[in-house]
Amino acid sequence: MPLLAQTLTRELEQANRQLASLGMERLQLYQKLEQQGREFERQAHENPLTGLCNRRAFFQICEQKVLQAQQGTELSLALLDVDFFKHIVEAVNGLH
């Protein structure tokens, strides 16, 4: 094989390896971005103190359930208002 062809072949092989490496790096970054997106979504809908749905998530779920009820699904709702709930959670967490 002529020298020029060998040189070009080596350069192409090196470029292919670099492209493969960049492809793997891109895939890893995409997976990390997806994971961060899921975490942000969780944080946007979860109370960090209790791990329960926050107000935003509660209203989104209620909206979905009301729409389902309008289509014939039964719906029940119970609300509790606990004064000083933060103190209760802190006391329970202190037991663990």
Long-range contacts (C-beta under 8 A, 24 or more apart in sequence): 49-86, 49-89, 50-85, 50-89
